[in-house]
Amino acid sequence: MALLLQSDLKDINETLDDHSPQELLSWAGDMFGSRGGILSAMQRAGSVVCHMAHALGLTMDVVFVDTGVMFQETLDTRDRIQKEYGLPVLTLHPDQTMDEQTHDLGILYLTKEGQEQCCELRKTAPLLKAKGRYDCLIGSLRRSEGGARGRVPILAVDPKMNCVRVNVLANLSDQDLEHYITHHKVIINPLHHQGYDTIGCNRCTTPVLAGEPPRAGRWRHLGPWAMYCGINPTDVKGGTDKSIDLPQPLIDKILGRSADFMI
């Protein structure tokens, strides 16, 4: 095994930055094969990635974290993605039900610190159950979302999962996203048509009013201090600071290096 740092990805990120989402998906499929997966929360951008994978004939897993307090519409969207796009879905769960967690720890999501702990227990920890299964997780973060995602790279290291994140939609604008959805009749979580701009757990997600920021409906009761759940390393300060360990031949392949192993 060899170490891979975020700084090592600088040149390949510059090379990939002008590629289309479909080209990036194909690149990831060729690069990682069955060791690649699509991480989706069953929101509109994740559904677009799943449709693109289906259209390209890729059969990689869709990784979905069911926190136990998801909207039924989200679970129905997951089931439709699996059935209609023919993509296998790996659903991961927390160790405790929400009732069990509340009995032991109280209602965590009523404070900023508690929200971070709740998201760790119900989103990040379940995802970690798949650690070692994938060398790559394909995400749907976009720079047009702004905030911490305004400069999201195409490739990012994920030290917690020990894999590479590939943000294939990084350069896709809001207009291009909506055009793709409409043109291809992409399966969309119906909550998006009911005022929910972003969709998470039913305890902490509300519709967004006209004129509000797109993420205003997430943890509304906590004010502007809660923005992200922490499942994406590029959303977190220092989230990509540590290295990951991958086989040296795979690192050479990712970086586009030719290696001569002859002695």
Protein Blocks (a to p, Z undefined) as FASTA:
>chain_A
ZZddfklmmmmmmmmmmpcfklmmmmmmmmnmmmbccddehiaklmmmmmmmmmnopabd
cddddehiacfklmmmmmmmmmmnopacdddddfbdfklmmmmnopfklpfklmmmmmmm
mmmmmmmmmgojacbdcdfbdfklgmjllmccfbdcdfknopadddfklmpcfklmmmmm
mmnopacdfklmnopabacdfklgccddehiafklmgoklnojmbmbgolamklpghklm
pccdddfklmmmmnopacdfbZZ
